[in-house]
Amino acid sequence: MTRLEARNIYRTQKDISILSNVSLPLQTGKLTCLIGPNGAGKSTLLRTMCGLDRPTSGEVLLNEQPIQFLSHRERARLIGYLPQSRPLAWPIPVRDAVALGRFAYGARPEKLSPKDAQAVDQAIHDCGLTALQHRATNTLSGGELSRVHLARAFAGEAPVLIADEPLSALDPKHQLRVMNLFRDYTAKGGTACVVLHDISIAAQFACELVWMKSGKILASGPPQETLTSVHMETVFEVQAEISDGRLRDLSL
């Protein structure tokens, strides 16, 4: 069991408060969705929990150990991270791009062990990329490239997976396919935390919704308890009609 937890995180940049007293324990075998308006601090929180950004104060613990004490390779084996911005420096075959997810294990795309190759093949299949695996990445659509990056994250087989807007550029079919992948991943004991802007999808798939605004967590809990018109108005400043745990209508 791998446990990742943020405790009392503050993050300040140029005297601007980005995160303020944020605590978030990720539950093993659960899918946690961060939701909130642009600028709420969601991406900064994810980067901090991955050990990529240092908090001004507070700590991130990975298996009760401060995350900054772990090497980059140790962190990469335990936490898979899909950032919001995902540039590729040069065009390479899709399969090679996915194989980069095995870097933490010393793998190289041109020389994979049987275990590495199996992980890459499985990720390619799960993300619906089998027919595209020999295509160059610069010939893909934005949605196809998003699935390549997601497959790379899954290929790492880390026990914790953190993804910043994994559904961006995806059509409805592939949005649901990706969310089912996260559901299957957590059902097998993985821990996942994702940023989503589609509240309906977040409520459908998440075990816990974390409502963020202005660098603070305003509420958290199961969708059936926290998806309320009050939270929608407080966090997003919109009027929402909600019934049977579903978002029915929105208005300003």
C-alpha positions as a printed NumPy array, in Angstrom:
array([[  0.   ,   0.   ,   0.   ],
       [  1.35 ,   3.416,  -1.016],
       [  0.044,   6.463,   0.83 ],
       [  0.439,  10.036,  -0.391],
       [ -0.626,  12.946,   1.79 ],
       [ -0.33 ,  16.729,   1.765],
       [ -0.311,  18.338,   5.209],
       [ -0.926,  22.021,   5.885],
       [  0.527,  23.148,   2.564],
       [  1.142,  26.829,   1.954],
       [  2.566,  28.033,  -1.338],
       [  3.415,  31.676,  -2.   ],
       [  4.892,  33.188,  -5.161],
       [  5.943,  36.854,  -5.237],
       [  3.806,  37.585,  -2.179],
       [  0.77 ,  36.008,  -3.843],
       [ -0.874,  33.15 ,  -1.953],
       [ -1.33 ,  30.163,  -4.282],
       [ -2.188,  27.528,  -1.665],
       [ -3.325,  28.242,   1.877],
       [ -3.327,  25.544,   4.575],
       [ -4.234,  22.725,   2.191],
       [ -4.329,  19.188,   3.554],
       [ -5.244,  16.253,   1.337],
       [ -4.723,  12.574,   2.148],
       [ -5.235,  10.373,  -0.914],
       [ -7.075,   7.159,  -0.152],
       [ -5.712,   3.865,  -1.475],
       [ -8.021,   2.295,  -4.031],
       [ -9.974,   5.532,  -4.476],
       [-10.355,   8.083,  -7.268],
       [-10.189,  11.658,  -6.007],
       [-11.228,  14.502,  -8.32 ],
       [-10.122,  18.087,  -7.758],
       [-12.646,  20.573,  -9.077],
       [-12.679,  24.347,  -9.014],
       [-12.412,  27.426, -11.24 ],
       [ -9.297,  28.468, -13.123],
       [ -6.634,  29.753, -10.75 ],
       [ -7.934,  27.771,  -7.773],
       [ -4.523,  26.178,  -7.159],
       [ -5.36 ,  22.691,  -8.404],
       [ -2.332,  22.256, -10.68 ],
       [  0.018,  23.716,  -8.081],
       [ -1.313,  21.262,  -5.504],
       [ -0.724,  18.328,  -7.859],
       [  2.821,  19.439,  -8.654],
       [  3.527,  19.9  ,  -4.958],
       [  2.207,  16.445,  -4.13 ],
       [  4.456,  14.961,  -6.823],
       [  7.49 ,  16.676,  -5.324],
       [  7.983,  18.921,  -8.354],
       [  7.184,  22.152,  -6.476],
       [  8.413,  22.924,  -2.971],
       [  5.78 ,  24.282,  -0.582],
       [  6.516,  27.491,   1.288],
       [  5.538,  25.575,   4.413],
       [  3.868,  22.285,   5.223],
       [  4.908,  18.874,   3.97 ],
       [  4.062,  16.114,   1.538],
       [  4.491,  12.592,   2.848],
       [  4.896,   9.49 ,   0.716],
       [  4.536,   6.418,   2.894],
       [  5.06 ,   8.694,   5.925],
       [  8.397,   9.914,   4.526],
       [  8.926,  13.529,   3.369],
       [  8.819,  13.361,  -0.399],
       [ 11.883,  15.578,  -0.896],
       [ 14.06 ,  12.86 ,   0.661],
       [ 13.29 ,  10.47 ,  -2.194],
       [ 15.319,  10.428,  -5.397],
       [ 13.698,  11.379,  -8.697],
       [ 13.721,   7.733,  -9.768],
       [ 12.159,   6.547,  -6.509],
       [  9.391,   9.109,  -6.86 ],
       [  8.804,   8.177, -10.492],
       [  8.37 ,   4.522,  -9.574],
       [  5.788,   5.381,  -6.933],
       [  3.946,   8.311,  -8.536],
       [  2.884,   8.549, -12.159],
       [  2.265,  12.149, -13.224],
       [  0.388,  13.477, -16.237],
       [  0.887,  17.267, -16.411],
       [ -1.491,  19.754, -17.972],
       [  1.099,  20.829, -20.554],
       [  2.596,  17.87 , -22.408],
       [  5.05 ,  18.935, -25.102],
       [  7.141,  16.398, -26.994],
       [ 10.563,  17.711, -27.945],
       [ 10.696,  15.761, -31.199],
       [  8.449,  13.421, -33.235],
       [  8.862,   9.762, -32.315],
       [  6.727,   6.655, -32.865],
       [  3.748,   6.369, -30.542],
       [  5.071,   3.131, -29.055],
       [  8.391,   4.785, -28.182],
       [  6.567,   7.709, -26.555],
       [  4.56 ,   5.319, -24.385],
       [  7.733,   3.385, -23.534],
       [  9.158,   6.54 , -21.946],
       [  6.867,   5.69 , -19.053],
       [  9.279,   2.874, -18.168],
       [ 12.238,   5.25 , -17.765],
       [ 12.162,   4.942, -13.966],
       [ 13.024,   1.264, -14.374],
       [ 16.027,   1.968, -16.568],
       [ 14.217,   1.015, -19.763],
       [ 14.946,   2.502, -23.172],
       [ 12.328,   2.525, -25.946],
       [ 14.677,   0.735, -28.342],
       [ 15.512,  -2.006, -25.835],
       [ 12.674,  -3.138, -23.581],
       [ 12.719,  -6.118, -21.263],
       [  9.783,  -8.542, -21.553],
       [  8.205,  -6.952, -18.454],
       [  8.659,  -3.445, -19.857],
       [  7.26 ,  -4.472, -23.244],
       [  4.237,  -6.083, -21.609],
       [  3.481,  -2.908, -19.634],
       [  3.805,  -0.775, -22.785],
       [  1.616,  -3.101, -24.859],
       [ -1.066,  -3.148, -22.173],
       [ -1.118,   0.646, -21.879],
       [ -1.323,   1.031, -25.666],
       [ -4.233,  -1.405, -25.8  ],
       [ -6.077,   0.134, -22.862],
       [ -5.839,   3.642, -24.317],
       [ -7.038,   2.551, -27.752],
       [ -3.74 ,   3.197, -29.519],
       [ -2.982,  -0.19 , -31.071],
       [ -3.698,   0.989, -34.619],
       [ -1.601,   4.115, -34.064],
       [  1.424,   2.665, -32.288],
       [  3.754,   2.942, -35.297],
       [  2.631,   6.452, -36.286],
       [  4.845,   9.444, -35.563],
       [  3.515,  11.569, -32.737],
       [  3.561,  14.73 , -34.875],
       [  0.934,  13.202, -37.202],
       [ -1.653,  12.742, -34.444],
       [ -4.626,  14.873, -33.522],
       [ -4.689,  16.635, -30.17 ],
       [ -7.008,  14.021, -28.707],
       [ -4.885,  11.14 , -29.965],
       [ -1.761,  12.733, -28.524],
       [ -3.524,  13.164, -25.176],
       [ -4.146,   9.426, -25.112],
       [ -0.473,   8.778, -25.879],
       [  0.579,  10.783, -22.841],
       [ -1.988,   9.005, -20.691],
       [ -0.736,   5.63 , -21.912],
       [  2.801,   6.677, -20.988],
       [  1.614,   7.421, -17.447],
       [ -0.161,   4.067, -17.156],
       [  2.858,   2.218, -18.577],
       [  4.855,   3.227, -15.511],
       [  2.62 ,   1.005, -13.345],
       [  3.07 ,   3.329, -10.374],
       [  0.809,   2.696,  -7.366],
       [ -0.211,   6.382,  -7.353],
       [ -1.363,   8.199, -10.483],
       [ -1.843,  11.968, -10.609],
       [ -3.306,  13.559, -13.729],
       [ -3.973,  17.212, -14.523],
       [ -6.931,  17.512, -16.891],
       [ -6.542,  14.073, -18.523],
       [ -9.76 ,  14.563, -20.514],
       [ -8.691,  17.727, -22.338],
       [ -9.087,  17.439, -26.133],
       [-10.883,  14.075, -25.848],
       [-14.234,  13.326, -27.466],
       [-17.06 ,  11.933, -25.279],
       [-16.306,   8.294, -26.129],
       [-12.668,   8.575, -25.125],
       [-13.495,  10.668, -22.066],
       [-15.587,   7.791, -20.76 ],
       [-12.983,   5.253, -21.804],
       [-10.269,   7.113, -19.895],
       [-12.425,   7.47 , -16.795],
       [-13.161,   3.755, -16.902],
       [ -9.396,   3.172, -16.985],
       [ -9.017,   5.215, -13.808],
       [-11.89 ,   3.293, -12.234],
       [-10.284,  -0.051, -13.128],
       [ -6.894,   1.17 , -11.89 ],
       [ -8.268,   2.081,  -8.467],
       [-10.368,  -1.096,  -8.28 ],
       [ -7.078,  -3.007,  -8.506],
       [ -5.665,  -1.067,  -5.55 ],
       [ -4.193,   1.987,  -7.259],
       [ -4.593,   5.508,  -5.917],
       [ -5.611,   8.238,  -8.364],
       [ -6.066,  11.993,  -8.13 ],
       [ -7.196,  13.947, -11.189],
       [ -8.236,  17.482, -12.059],
       [-11.482,  17.643, -14.02 ],
       [-13.587,  20.527, -15.299],
       [-16.586,  18.396, -16.255],
       [-18.536,  18.275, -12.995],
       [-20.956,  15.637, -14.272],
       [-18.171,  13.222, -15.173],
       [-16.374,  13.934, -11.908],
       [-19.538,  13.165,  -9.94 ],
       [-20.143,  10.002, -11.945],
       [-16.704,   8.469, -11.398],
       [-15.092,  10.   ,  -8.304],
       [-15.094,   8.452,  -4.858],
       [-14.32 ,  11.896,  -3.451],
       [-14.752,  15.41 ,  -4.807],
       [-12.369,  18.073,  -3.523],
       [-13.782,  21.568,  -4.054],
       [-11.082,  24.247,  -4.4  ],
       [-11.204,  28.011,  -4.742],
       [ -8.597,  30.728,  -4.204],
       [ -5.971,  28.26 ,  -3.028],
       [ -8.148,  26.631,  -0.384],
       [-10.146,  23.434,  -0.06 ],
       [-13.683,  24.553,   0.734],
       [-15.272,  21.099,   0.894],
       [-14.512,  17.449,   0.233],
       [-16.401,  14.2  ,   0.339],
       [-18.42 ,  11.762,  -1.777],
       [-20.29 ,  13.287,  -4.741],
       [-23.667,  12.338,  -3.29 ],
       [-22.87 ,  14.49 ,  -0.253],
       [-20.918,  17.411,  -1.708],
       [-22.456,  17.988,  -5.143],
       [-24.873,  20.665,  -3.983],
       [-26.237,  23.89 ,  -5.391],
       [-24.592,  25.731,  -2.483],
       [-21.13 ,  24.426,  -3.383],
       [-21.683,  25.156,  -7.078],
       [-22.587,  28.751,  -6.269],
       [-19.795,  29.216,  -3.718],
       [-17.033,  27.659,  -5.812],
       [-18.07 ,  28.391,  -9.412],
       [-20.448,  31.343,  -8.913],
       [-23.201,  29.694, -10.959],
       [-26.74 ,  28.611, -10.198],
       [-27.133,  24.846, -10.426],
       [-30.098,  22.532, -10.477],
       [-29.171,  19.187,  -8.924],
       [-31.395,  16.156,  -8.431],
       [-30.667,  12.509,  -7.679],
       [-26.992,  13.369,  -7.312],
       [-26.762,  14.674, -10.883],
       [-26.146,  18.12 , -12.303],
       [-29.229,  18.959, -14.357],
       [-28.894,  22.613, -15.347],
       [-26.585,  25.616, -14.987],
       [-27.21 ,  29.334, -15.221],
       [-25.456,  32.556, -14.251]])
